[in-house]
Amino acid sequence: MVSRGVFYVVTTILFIVGILLMVYQHVTFEIPYLPSNQRQVWTVEAKVEFEPNNKATIVDFAVPAIQPGFTQLKQSTASVGFGTTYIEKNERIYVEWTKRNPVGLQTLYYRTDFLRDENAKDSSMTVPEISKNVEPEPYYTAMADIADAAHQKSANPFSFVVQVINELEKKSDSTNLLLSQYDRASLLVHILDLAKIPSRIVGVLDLEDGRRNRGLSNRVAVFDGTKYEIFDPKTGMSGINKNQLIWVDHSGSLLDVQGGSNARVSFSIIKNSIPIAEAAKQRAAAAIASGEDIVSLSISTLPIEEQSLFKTILLLPIGVLIVVFLRVIIGIKTSGTFMPVLIAMAFLQTSLVVGLIGFV
């Protein structure tokens, strides 16, 4: 009676632990309980071209920003004859290519995979400092007039931006003067600086399957404390859609080339669909690679040698269950409960011919 009670207690504990492990994997890595739908993975390849000036060359290219809605799975570079490293510059990460004496047109590639992830909430966006540069006349007065008009019709920094864009659409002498000197995004940031509202230009990539030779479009991030919204400087629309990727969310440049000229960047995009379980596995691997303090209980995170060992061990309960079913339900006589399973495992570790010889 005591032994049966212990058996029930141990079985209940193991059952509860198994359920908790399943829940942990589902909540942490979104591994589904049942076969489910697909997840979108966007592969973006940046092509950097430049002409060297017959001297040592250093090329710095900004890697994509951390943003809500996307999880970066992996990144890689392709550059024949160049040294490659990742560096931190102005508190942002850049991929840096270096070469002593490149000759002729040079082409470098940076590729990254982004998982469309609704649970991704992190962002590398920071509040910028307000520029103290004073614009020369008559541009300063024209900006001040637009800022004063927008201020009267707004209630907060976000509505102020919309009113400034509306003022720029009126095509007055002041707006015509300013638009002849500045592009819309830069002009909007200058006016916001004048109004003491933090803002910055961000580079956004439109994700369209199969597109080639695409560039970044400018948006303006406007801050109210630590909260921010992103505006289209032409239409005044707030926010970006789910298929727009923020590539540059800082005040640094997208591309810096030392020892070269005529540099240009183009993007190619392709969309893939992968099973949600595979997406969860890649997401977990990316989190661990980035140094996040998480515990993955998946066998796939173990070294290959240990993976093979654990997969073999996990076959034992399944084999025993089959043997018990054959003995109890069907009535087939077997040489014990575990012996047939151990013999089968021995065959798996050797081969059929060698296993038969050893068995006989």
Buried (B, 14 or more C-beta within 10 A) or exposed (E): EEEEEEEEEEEEEEEEEEEEEEEBBEEBBBBBEEEEEEBBBBBBBBBBBBBBEEEEBBBBBBBBBBBEBBBBBEBEBEBEEBEBEEEEBEEBBBBBBBBEEBEEEBEBBBBBBBBBBEEBEEBBBBBBEBBEEEBEEEBEEBBBBBBEBBEEEBEEBBEBBBBBBBBBEEEBEBBEBBEEBBEBBBBBBBBBBBBEBBBBBBBBBBBEEEBEEBEBBBBBBBBBEEEBBBBBBBEBBEEBEEBBBBBBBBBBBBBBBEBBEEBEBEBBBBBEEBBBBEBBBBBBBBBBEEEEEEEBEBEEBBEEEEBEEEEEEEBBEEBBEEBEEBBEEEEEEEEEEEEBBEBBBEBEEBEEEEBEEEEE
